[in-house]
């Protein structure tokens, strides 16, 4: 079984102009610790490379066991410029949840 972000956390997302803001909230401390090690800016950028030029910035929020990722330069623009079906970027959190992490089983 391949471990994904979905096994350790849930997400929320929204557009910020030509960027998207995705929060990754761990279910517990063990999940937060594993995500802190493995859900890097580079790994997130690799998952979003078809949709954005980056960069990706990760903000750690250990008191709430969460991370905030800002992914910049979305192709097609943000809510005021895009013709995309999901103009607010809410479905992008689903893409974040599918990111595979090293290892075979949830911690």
C-alpha positions, 0 to 999 in steps of 0.5 A: 500500500502506497502512503499518501498525504491523505493517510496522514492529513486533510486539506483546505485550499483557495486561490490568492490571485495567481497563487493557490494557498493549500493548508495540510492539517495532520490528524495527529502528532505522528502524522505531522512529524512525518509530513514535516520530514517528507512533504517538502516544497520540492515534492509539492512542486513536482506534483503541481508542475503541470499546473504552476510554475512555482515557487512553492513556499511551506509555512510550518504551524506546529501548534495546530499540526498543520502546514500552509503551502503557497504555490505561485504562478498558476497557469491560467491565472487566479479567480479573476483571470481563469476560465477554469471550471474550479475558479477558486482552486478548491479541487487542488487540495485533492491533488495535494492529498494524492502526493505519494510519500516514502515508505509503504504504510501509514505511521 
